[in-house]
């Protein structure tokens, strides 16, 4: 299907759903009801699935129809915004953004950057979701996400802005009660503190510091799982086990001996920090500007 036909099909289908009938869509688009019906039939034939359930009294969306309607409406909104921006001399960022980041990195690094961005873009509104749960970037309509990962999502643009340096640590009371591990393999004999999103038997990976060998993998376990890194930090200070925590979070604890670093001759395989957003030739100005701002400022903050 030609690009122009794709946009026309989207517009017609969105008009059908929003108007509640073929006749209402025809009045909105200037087409005849039969032409609208043919557009919907072509879409259903192209997708190989029905988009609408029609009865004599009402018309409802199928699951496929609901998905197509949501995506099509969003694409049409963005096309209208691009047209408005191109017609404007200053192309000021405007509109709404949905942004996602993990709780701790978001609170300590992303939030200040986002607040600075909003101060200079008064026509932008923003929802910032800080959470350690798995976020469906498509289903939750996230415009921009900051992700800590070794494997950024392939269907998105992912711009690396730094590395999250981590340290293995535990409280002095925990280490007095148990021997201090000297090698990663000894972690199997310890209680490790885990995030609730981790697999049932999580694997931690290590390299001798400064080495470029293949990483050693250790399967770890523990009695406590928590939903975010802040709680993991508190559990480590309470003496409940060994945790793998961001170095910037525990630097004061290490200096004051509230926590003690272990396995300092090894380093964990560090994940990257990425700014992630949808691929595509059309990006609203607000998305482009926020991505540029986040990339520039996070590169400074994560040095």
Beta strands, then each sheet from edge to edge (+ up, - down):
strand 1: 52-54
strand 2: 59-61
strand 3: 95-101
strand 4: 124-130
strand 5: 144-149
strand 6: 156-163
strand 7: 166-170
strand 8: 194-195
strand 9: 203-208
strand 10: 216-219
strand 11: 225-226
strand 12: 243-246
strand 13: 260-261
strand 14: 266-268
strand 15: 272-278
sheet 1: 1+ 2-
sheet 2: 4+ 3+ 5+ 15- 6+
sheet 3: 12+ 7- 13+
sheet 4: 8+ 11+
sheet 5: 10+ 9- 14+
end
